[in-house]
Amino acid sequence: MLLRLSSLAAGYGLKTVISDVSFALEPGQIMAFLGHNGAGKTTTLKTIMGLLPPRAGEVQFDDKRIDRLSVSDRVAMGLRLLPEGRGIFPDLSVAENIDVVAARNCGPGAMFEIDDVYKLFPVLDERRTTRSGSLSGGQQQMLAMSLAILGTPRCLLLDEPSIGLAPNLVERLFDQVQDVCRAHGVTALLVEQNVAAAMRIADRVVIMNNGQIVFDGLPDEARASNFWNYF
Ligand code: ATP
């Protein structure tokens, strides 16, 4: 298994938001991580990434326990978060955003170098000098995705990448996520409100309700279940 959560709990202040969260992901798997607003999906991603300390349980990556490692150590191991709200530097140009992150994440032999992301998203190549805050929503999301994959990602934690995108752009972006995962064996954990779009590319579906996992199975099993009750 590439990523394994065992009985994970986390929260804020006096409030424990997620508890007893366990699932594991194989290399190359795409998991749709679904659930209503406030269910605890973002909290789970933040805990995996090291932005929030676990209150109980363990996170393992590549069979090593990582829940006490720094965020930068986790990035170096190949964990990448595309945060809710994109996480780009809006005052920098497209090229400056890409160069800053590439300088940090692209070591020798990186899977995705600067030229690779421009090939994957040609519109960003055309907009290299544009201030990234002035890009369209779709282009900003492509930039956010580029920043997440630069270097050698092994597991992408994608927090609602479809927000604000037109349906055709969502399809295209998700096709690109699927291509990256299939071609390079990258794992993706995809938090989505756009259930249909996420299910289209997912190998696996995990549903969270009130901070707990209530379903873990194949997309067809999810479709056949009563999981719609959780939305
Ligand atoms: P959404 O789709 O709305 O982002 P989510 O499933 O990702 O939903 P979380 O963002 O993890 O849910 O939020 C879970 C709970 O934790 C909510 O009740 C939320 O109000 C609370 N919460 C989230 N962030 C904080 C914070 N920084 N401080 C205190 N409570 C928080």
py3Dmol code that shows the C-alpha trace and the ligand (Angstrom):
import py3Dmol

protein = """\
ATOM      1  CA  MET A   1       0.000   0.000   0.000  1.00  0.00           C
ATOM      2  CA  LEU A   2       1.228   3.522  -0.740  1.00  0.00           C
ATOM      3  CA  LEU A   3      -0.903   5.418   1.773  1.00  0.00           C
ATOM      4  CA  ARG A   4      -2.511   3.908   4.851  1.00  0.00           C
ATOM      5  CA  LEU A   5      -4.607   5.651   7.496  1.00  0.00           C
ATOM      6  CA  SER A   6      -5.238   3.666  10.679  1.00  0.00           C
ATOM      7  CA  SER A   7      -7.842   4.810  13.213  1.00  0.00           C
ATOM      8  CA  LEU A   8      -6.982   8.436  12.540  1.00  0.00           C
ATOM      9  CA  ALA A   9      -8.574  11.199  14.632  1.00  0.00           C
ATOM     10  CA  ALA A  10      -8.104  14.967  14.293  1.00  0.00           C
ATOM     11  CA  GLY A  11      -9.870  18.215  15.057  1.00  0.00           C
ATOM     12  CA  TYR A  12      -9.670  21.831  16.108  1.00  0.00           C
ATOM     13  CA  GLY A  13      -9.638  23.169  19.668  1.00  0.00           C
ATOM     14  CA  LEU A  14     -12.019  21.196  21.810  1.00  0.00           C
ATOM     15  CA  LYS A  15     -13.738  19.640  18.814  1.00  0.00           C
ATOM     16  CA  THR A  16     -12.664  16.284  17.397  1.00  0.00           C
ATOM     17  CA  VAL A  17     -13.870  16.390  13.776  1.00  0.00           C
ATOM     18  CA  ILE A  18     -12.754  13.023  12.363  1.00  0.00           C
ATOM     19  CA  SER A  19     -12.364   9.797  14.301  1.00  0.00           C
ATOM     20  CA  ASP A  20     -11.446   6.187  13.615  1.00  0.00           C
ATOM     21  CA  VAL A  21     -10.691   6.943   9.960  1.00  0.00           C
ATOM     22  CA  SER A  22      -9.022   4.000   8.236  1.00  0.00           C
ATOM     23  CA  PHE A  23      -8.393   3.315   4.569  1.00  0.00           C
ATOM     24  CA  ALA A  24      -5.484   2.344   2.367  1.00  0.00           C
ATOM     25  CA  LEU A  25      -4.563   3.205  -1.207  1.00  0.00           C
ATOM     26  CA  GLU A  26      -2.479   1.227  -3.676  1.00  0.00           C
ATOM     27  CA  PRO A  27      -0.017   2.889  -6.064  1.00  0.00           C
ATOM     28  CA  GLY A  28      -1.863   4.265  -9.114  1.00  0.00           C
ATOM     29  CA  GLN A  29      -5.334   4.113  -7.538  1.00  0.00           C
ATOM     30  CA  ILE A  30      -7.756   7.018  -7.884  1.00  0.00           C
ATOM     31  CA  MET A  31     -10.057   7.321  -4.895  1.00  0.00           C
ATOM     32  CA  ALA A  32     -13.135   9.553  -4.912  1.00  0.00           C
ATOM     33  CA  PHE A  33     -13.497  10.875  -1.360  1.00  0.00           C
ATOM     34  CA  LEU A  34     -17.095  12.024  -1.022  1.00  0.00           C
ATOM     35  CA  GLY A  35     -19.435  13.361   1.631  1.00  0.00           C
ATOM     36  CA  HIS A  36     -21.536  16.370   2.504  1.00  0.00           C
ATOM     37  CA  ASN A  37     -20.099  19.794   3.394  1.00  0.00           C
ATOM     38  CA  GLY A  38     -18.460  19.716   6.808  1.00  0.00           C
ATOM     39  CA  ALA A  39     -18.155  15.910   6.836  1.00  0.00           C
ATOM     40  CA  GLY A  40     -14.415  16.151   7.542  1.00  0.00           C
ATOM     41  CA  LYS A  41     -12.793  15.478   4.156  1.00  0.00           C
ATOM     42  CA  THR A  42     -10.563  18.570   4.154  1.00  0.00           C
ATOM     43  CA  THR A  43      -9.610  17.842   7.774  1.00  0.00           C
ATOM     44  CA  THR A  44      -8.541  14.337   6.689  1.00  0.00           C
ATOM     45  CA  LEU A  45      -6.398  15.700   3.834  1.00  0.00           C
ATOM     46  CA  LYS A  46      -4.778  18.294   6.115  1.00  0.00           C
ATOM     47  CA  THR A  47      -3.913  15.589   8.633  1.00  0.00           C
ATOM     48  CA  ILE A  48      -2.368  13.381   5.930  1.00  0.00           C
ATOM     49  CA  MET A  49      -0.311  16.344   4.679  1.00  0.00           C
ATOM     50  CA  GLY A  50       0.864  17.359   8.177  1.00  0.00           C
ATOM     51  CA  LEU A  51      -0.985  20.679   8.377  1.00  0.00           C
ATOM     52  CA  LEU A  52      -2.969  19.354  11.349  1.00  0.00           C
ATOM     53  CA  PRO A  53      -1.603  16.952  14.005  1.00  0.00           C
ATOM     54  CA  PRO A  54      -3.458  13.673  14.514  1.00  0.00           C
ATOM     55  CA  ARG A  55      -5.094  13.170  17.921  1.00  0.00           C
ATOM     56  CA  ALA A  56      -4.986   9.403  17.554  1.00  0.00           C
ATOM     57  CA  GLY A  57      -4.035   6.824  14.964  1.00  0.00           C
ATOM     58  CA  GLU A  58      -1.334   6.662  12.316  1.00  0.00           C
ATOM     59  CA  VAL A  59      -0.552   7.735   8.776  1.00  0.00           C
ATOM     60  CA  GLN A  60       1.820   5.493   6.815  1.00  0.00           C
ATOM     61  CA  PHE A  61       3.312   6.305   3.444  1.00  0.00           C
ATOM     62  CA  ASP A  62       5.304   3.675   1.622  1.00  0.00           C
ATOM     63  CA  ASP A  63       5.157   1.516   4.773  1.00  0.00           C
ATOM     64  CA  LYS A  64       6.794   4.231   6.887  1.00  0.00           C
ATOM     65  CA  ARG A  65       5.020   6.091   9.646  1.00  0.00           C
ATOM     66  CA  ILE A  66       4.900   9.767   8.623  1.00  0.00           C
ATOM     67  CA  ASP A  67       2.467  11.399  11.064  1.00  0.00           C
ATOM     68  CA  ARG A  68       5.240  13.153  12.959  1.00  0.00           C
ATOM     69  CA  LEU A  69       7.176  14.329   9.892  1.00  0.00           C
ATOM     70  CA  SER A  70       7.182  17.971   8.737  1.00  0.00           C
ATOM     71  CA  VAL A  71       5.095  19.041   5.745  1.00  0.00           C
ATOM     72  CA  SER A  72       8.264  19.587   3.691  1.00  0.00           C
ATOM     73  CA  ASP A  73       9.505  16.057   4.461  1.00  0.00           C
ATOM     74  CA  ARG A  74       6.140  14.723   3.285  1.00  0.00           C
ATOM     75  CA  VAL A  75       6.386  16.807   0.080  1.00  0.00           C
ATOM     76  CA  ALA A  76       9.863  15.406  -0.502  1.00  0.00           C
ATOM     77  CA  MET A  77       8.449  11.861  -0.208  1.00  0.00           C
ATOM     78  CA  GLY A  78       5.932  12.678  -2.975  1.00  0.00           C
ATOM     79  CA  LEU A  79       2.786  13.697  -1.093  1.00  0.00           C
ATOM     80  CA  ARG A  80       1.180  16.758  -2.678  1.00  0.00           C
ATOM     81  CA  LEU A  81      -1.874  18.778  -1.666  1.00  0.00           C
ATOM     82  CA  LEU A  82      -3.924  20.855  -4.085  1.00  0.00           C
ATOM     83  CA  PRO A  83      -5.699  22.857  -1.382  1.00  0.00           C
ATOM     84  CA  GLU A  84      -9.262  24.096  -1.350  1.00  0.00           C
ATOM     85  CA  GLY A  85      -9.065  27.590  -2.880  1.00  0.00           C
ATOM     86  CA  ARG A  86      -6.213  26.571  -5.201  1.00  0.00           C
ATOM     87  CA  GLY A  87      -3.103  27.721  -3.327  1.00  0.00           C
ATOM     88  CA  ILE A  88      -1.515  29.654  -6.203  1.00  0.00           C
ATOM     89  CA  PHE A  89       0.385  32.926  -5.715  1.00  0.00           C
ATOM     90  CA  PRO A  90      -2.116  35.354  -7.360  1.00  0.00           C
ATOM     91  CA  ASP A  91       0.274  38.317  -7.616  1.00  0.00           C
ATOM     92  CA  LEU A  92       2.949  36.322  -9.416  1.00  0.00           C
ATOM     93  CA  SER A  93       2.851  35.528 -13.110  1.00  0.00           C
ATOM     94  CA  VAL A  94       2.142  32.009 -14.322  1.00  0.00           C
ATOM     95  CA  ALA A  95       5.842  31.425 -15.043  1.00  0.00           C
ATOM     96  CA  GLU A  96       6.891  32.813 -11.653  1.00  0.00           C
ATOM     97  CA  ASN A  97       4.465  30.479  -9.860  1.00  0.00           C
ATOM     98  CA  ILE A  98       5.809  27.515 -11.788  1.00  0.00           C
ATOM     99  CA  ASP A  99       9.464  28.529 -11.385  1.00  0.00           C
ATOM    100  CA  VAL A 100       9.159  29.030  -7.597  1.00  0.00           C
ATOM    101  CA  VAL A 101       7.607  25.618  -7.048  1.00  0.00           C
ATOM    102  CA  ALA A 102       9.889  23.893  -9.581  1.00  0.00           C
ATOM    103  CA  ALA A 103      12.966  25.296  -7.792  1.00  0.00           C
ATOM    104  CA  ARG A 104      11.748  23.635  -4.601  1.00  0.00           C
ATOM    105  CA  ASN A 105      10.333  20.367  -5.941  1.00  0.00           C
ATOM    106  CA  CYS A 106      12.168  19.435  -9.165  1.00  0.00           C
ATOM    107  CA  GLY A 107      15.325  17.517  -8.333  1.00  0.00           C
ATOM    108  CA  PRO A 108      17.380  15.603 -10.905  1.00  0.00           C
ATOM    109  CA  GLY A 109      15.263  13.109 -12.860  1.00  0.00           C
ATOM    110  CA  ALA A 110      11.957  14.661 -11.750  1.00  0.00           C
ATOM    111  CA  MET A 111       8.814  13.081 -13.218  1.00  0.00           C
ATOM    112  CA  PHE A 112       7.298  16.491 -14.113  1.00  0.00           C
ATOM    113  CA  GLU A 113       9.685  19.322 -15.002  1.00  0.00           C
ATOM    114  CA  ILE A 114       8.681  22.843 -16.090  1.00  0.00           C
ATOM    115  CA  ASP A 115       8.394  21.913 -19.791  1.00  0.00           C
ATOM    116  CA  ASP A 116       6.215  18.904 -18.952  1.00  0.00           C
ATOM    117  CA  VAL A 117       3.545  20.992 -17.232  1.00  0.00           C
ATOM    118  CA  TYR A 118       3.482  23.471 -20.127  1.00  0.00           C
ATOM    119  CA  LYS A 119       2.982  20.507 -22.484  1.00  0.00           C
ATOM    120  CA  LEU A 120       0.177  19.157 -20.301  1.00  0.00           C
ATOM    121  CA  PHE A 121      -1.520  22.578 -20.093  1.00  0.00           C
ATOM    122  CA  PRO A 122      -0.599  24.505 -23.289  1.00  0.00           C
ATOM    123  CA  VAL A 123      -2.834  27.435 -22.297  1.00  0.00           C
ATOM    124  CA  LEU A 124      -0.435  28.148 -19.421  1.00  0.00           C
ATOM    125  CA  ASP A 125       2.438  28.270 -21.895  1.00  0.00           C
ATOM    126  CA  GLU A 126       0.544  30.980 -23.804  1.00  0.00           C
ATOM    127  CA  ARG A 127      -0.071  32.864 -20.539  1.00  0.00           C
ATOM    128  CA  ARG A 128       3.405  32.650 -19.014  1.00  0.00           C
ATOM    129  CA  THR A 129       3.604  36.394 -18.314  1.00  0.00           C
ATOM    130  CA  THR A 130      -0.012  36.840 -17.150  1.00  0.00           C
ATOM    131  CA  ARG A 131      -0.588  37.633 -13.467  1.00  0.00           C
ATOM    132  CA  SER A 132      -2.060  34.356 -12.248  1.00  0.00           C
ATOM    133  CA  GLY A 133      -4.808  36.091 -10.243  1.00  0.00           C
ATOM    134  CA  SER A 134      -6.176  37.402 -13.572  1.00  0.00           C
ATOM    135  CA  LEU A 135      -6.469  33.970 -15.181  1.00  0.00           C
ATOM    136  CA  SER A 136      -9.908  32.421 -15.662  1.00  0.00           C
ATOM    137  CA  GLY A 137     -11.082  29.946 -13.003  1.00  0.00           C
ATOM    138  CA  GLY A 138     -10.249  26.997 -15.240  1.00  0.00           C
ATOM    139  CA  GLN A 139      -6.771  28.300 -15.997  1.00  0.00           C
ATOM    140  CA  GLN A 140      -6.117  28.950 -12.284  1.00  0.00           C
ATOM    141  CA  GLN A 141      -7.109  25.381 -11.521  1.00  0.00           C
ATOM    142  CA  MET A 142      -4.741  24.111 -14.240  1.00  0.00           C
ATOM    143  CA  LEU A 143      -1.980  26.200 -12.657  1.00  0.00           C
ATOM    144  CA  ALA A 144      -2.827  24.780  -9.223  1.00  0.00           C
ATOM    145  CA  MET A 145      -2.669  21.281 -10.679  1.00  0.00           C
ATOM    146  CA  SER A 146       0.697  22.085 -12.306  1.00  0.00           C
ATOM    147  CA  LEU A 147       2.097  23.246  -8.962  1.00  0.00           C
ATOM    148  CA  ALA A 148       0.842  20.036  -7.323  1.00  0.00           C
ATOM    149  CA  ILE A 149       2.510  17.717  -9.844  1.00  0.00           C
ATOM    150  CA  LEU A 150       5.856  19.504 -10.394  1.00  0.00           C
ATOM    151  CA  GLY A 151       8.726  17.266  -9.301  1.00  0.00           C
ATOM    152  CA  THR A 152       7.977  13.628  -8.570  1.00  0.00           C
ATOM    153  CA  PRO A 153       4.514  13.321  -7.045  1.00  0.00           C
ATOM    154  CA  ARG A 154       3.469   9.897  -5.814  1.00  0.00           C
ATOM    155  CA  CYS A 155       0.164  10.758  -4.148  1.00  0.00           C
ATOM    156  CA  LEU A 156      -1.997  13.763  -5.029  1.00  0.00           C
ATOM    157  CA  LEU A 157      -4.462  15.032  -2.424  1.00  0.00           C
ATOM    158  CA  LEU A 158      -6.899  17.057  -4.532  1.00  0.00           C
ATOM    159  CA  ASP A 159      -9.397  19.163  -2.571  1.00  0.00           C
ATOM    160  CA  GLU A 160     -12.376  20.000  -4.780  1.00  0.00           C
ATOM    161  CA  PRO A 161     -10.424  20.826  -7.957  1.00  0.00           C
ATOM    162  CA  SER A 162     -13.662  21.226  -9.957  1.00  0.00           C
ATOM    163  CA  ILE A 163     -14.947  24.211  -7.963  1.00  0.00           C
ATOM    164  CA  GLY A 164     -15.893  27.100 -10.225  1.00  0.00           C
ATOM    165  CA  LEU A 165     -15.204  25.225 -13.469  1.00  0.00           C
ATOM    166  CA  ALA A 166     -17.575  24.778 -16.404  1.00  0.00           C
ATOM    167  CA  PRO A 167     -18.619  21.125 -16.897  1.00  0.00           C
ATOM    168  CA  ASN A 168     -16.486  20.626 -20.029  1.00  0.00           C
ATOM    169  CA  LEU A 169     -13.414  21.936 -18.200  1.00  0.00           C
ATOM    170  CA  VAL A 170     -14.078  19.599 -15.274  1.00  0.00           C
ATOM    171  CA  GLU A 171     -14.161  16.641 -17.671  1.00  0.00           C
ATOM    172  CA  ARG A 172     -10.911  17.766 -19.292  1.00  0.00           C
ATOM    173  CA  LEU A 173      -9.136  18.383 -15.975  1.00  0.00           C
ATOM    174  CA  PHE A 174     -10.234  15.000 -14.624  1.00  0.00           C
ATOM    175  CA  ASP A 175      -9.104  13.271 -17.846  1.00  0.00           C
ATOM    176  CA  GLN A 176      -5.717  14.872 -17.247  1.00  0.00           C
ATOM    177  CA  VAL A 177      -5.657  13.658 -13.630  1.00  0.00           C
ATOM    178  CA  GLN A 178      -6.464  10.166 -14.881  1.00  0.00           C
ATOM    179  CA  ASP A 179      -3.730  10.353 -17.558  1.00  0.00           C
ATOM    180  CA  VAL A 180      -1.149  11.459 -14.972  1.00  0.00           C
ATOM    181  CA  CYS A 181      -2.133   8.612 -12.650  1.00  0.00           C
ATOM    182  CA  ARG A 182      -2.270   5.928 -15.354  1.00  0.00           C
ATOM    183  CA  ALA A 183       0.899   6.961 -17.163  1.00  0.00           C
ATOM    184  CA  HIS A 184       3.056   7.457 -14.070  1.00  0.00           C
ATOM    185  CA  GLY A 185       1.496   5.225 -11.399  1.00  0.00           C
ATOM    186  CA  VAL A 186       0.577   8.272  -9.321  1.00  0.00           C
ATOM    187  CA  THR A 187      -2.143   7.806  -6.687  1.00  0.00           C
ATOM    188  CA  ALA A 188      -4.901  10.399  -6.292  1.00  0.00           C
ATOM    189  CA  LEU A 189      -7.298  11.083  -3.472  1.00  0.00           C
ATOM    190  CA  LEU A 190      -9.975  13.264  -4.971  1.00  0.00           C
ATOM    191  CA  VAL A 191     -12.332  15.203  -2.686  1.00  0.00           C
ATOM    192  CA  GLU A 192     -15.337  16.245  -4.760  1.00  0.00           C
ATOM    193  CA  GLN A 193     -18.838  17.650  -4.529  1.00  0.00           C
ATOM    194  CA  ASN A 194     -19.187  16.844  -8.228  1.00  0.00           C
ATOM    195  CA  VAL A 195     -19.982  13.205  -7.528  1.00  0.00           C
ATOM    196  CA  ALA A 196     -20.640  12.116 -11.122  1.00  0.00           C
ATOM    197  CA  ALA A 197     -17.385  13.579 -12.454  1.00  0.00           C
ATOM    198  CA  ALA A 198     -15.327  12.043  -9.644  1.00  0.00           C
ATOM    199  CA  MET A 199     -16.992   8.617 -10.000  1.00  0.00           C
ATOM    200  CA  ARG A 200     -16.204   8.611 -13.730  1.00  0.00           C
ATOM    201  CA  ILE A 201     -12.444   8.420 -13.131  1.00  0.00           C
ATOM    202  CA  ALA A 202     -12.379   6.707  -9.714  1.00  0.00           C
ATOM    203  CA  ASP A 203     -11.268   3.107  -9.083  1.00  0.00           C
ATOM    204  CA  ARG A 204     -12.545   3.324  -5.567  1.00  0.00           C
ATOM    205  CA  VAL A 205     -15.067   5.350  -3.558  1.00  0.00           C
ATOM    206  CA  VAL A 206     -14.842   6.291   0.118  1.00  0.00           C
ATOM    207  CA  ILE A 207     -17.698   8.215   1.724  1.00  0.00           C
ATOM    208  CA  MET A 208     -17.396  10.196   4.933  1.00  0.00           C
ATOM    209  CA  ASN A 209     -20.308  11.252   7.104  1.00  0.00           C
ATOM    210  CA  ASN A 210     -19.922  13.217  10.343  1.00  0.00           C
ATOM    211  CA  GLY A 211     -16.192  12.512  10.523  1.00  0.00           C
ATOM    212  CA  GLN A 212     -16.452   8.748  10.005  1.00  0.00           C
ATOM    213  CA  ILE A 213     -16.056   6.469   7.007  1.00  0.00           C
ATOM    214  CA  VAL A 214     -19.466   5.036   6.111  1.00  0.00           C
ATOM    215  CA  PHE A 215     -18.652   3.400   2.755  1.00  0.00           C
ATOM    216  CA  ASP A 216     -15.492   2.036   1.139  1.00  0.00           C
ATOM    217  CA  GLY A 217     -15.843   0.113  -2.094  1.00  0.00           C
ATOM    218  CA  LEU A 218     -15.899   0.033  -5.884  1.00  0.00           C
ATOM    219  CA  PRO A 219     -17.778   2.721  -7.856  1.00  0.00           C
ATOM    220  CA  ASP A 220     -20.353   0.141  -9.024  1.00  0.00           C
ATOM    221  CA  GLU A 221     -20.927  -0.966  -5.437  1.00  0.00           C
ATOM    222  CA  ALA A 222     -21.331   2.678  -4.441  1.00  0.00           C
ATOM    223  CA  ARG A 223     -23.854   3.240  -7.231  1.00  0.00           C
ATOM    224  CA  ALA A 224     -25.826   0.191  -6.113  1.00  0.00           C
ATOM    225  CA  SER A 225     -25.751   1.174  -2.443  1.00  0.00           C
ATOM    226  CA  ASN A 226     -27.879   3.670  -0.570  1.00  0.00           C
ATOM    227  CA  PHE A 227     -24.911   6.028  -0.311  1.00  0.00           C
ATOM    228  CA  TRP A 228     -26.854   8.839  -1.940  1.00  0.00           C
ATOM    229  CA  ASN A 229     -28.511   9.238   1.468  1.00  0.00           C
ATOM    230  CA  TYR A 230     -25.318  10.872   2.649  1.00  0.00           C
ATOM    231  CA  PHE A 231     -25.558  13.834   0.269  1.00  0.00           C
TER     232      PHE A 231
END
"""
ligand_1 = """\
31
ATP
P -16.297 21.083 2.824
O -16.695 20.396 1.573
O -17.318 22.074 3.305
O -14.897 21.618 2.824
P -15.319 18.919 4.465
O -15.905 17.551 4.426
O -14.021 19.107 3.781
O -16.401 19.941 3.946
P -14.031 20.021 6.798
O -13.615 21.282 6.088
O -13.000 19.026 7.110
O -15.212 19.308 6.000
O -14.792 20.486 8.126
C -15.245 19.546 9.102
C -15.699 20.289 10.333
O -14.585 20.945 10.939
C -16.747 21.368 10.073
O -17.685 21.332 11.133
C -15.956 22.654 10.124
O -16.754 23.714 10.599
C -14.855 22.327 11.125
N -13.628 23.083 10.827
C -12.964 23.082 9.666
N -11.858 23.874 9.731
C -11.834 24.385 10.995
C -10.963 25.258 11.715
N -9.874 25.768 11.135
N -11.278 25.560 13.001
C -12.371 25.029 13.597
N -13.242 24.186 12.978
C -12.999 23.863 11.703
"""
view = py3Dmol.view(width=600, height=400)
view.addModel(protein, "pdb")
view.setStyle({"model": 0}, {"cartoon": {"style": "trace"}})
view.addModel(ligand_1, "xyz")
view.setStyle({"model": 1}, {"stick": {}})
view.zoomTo()
view.show()
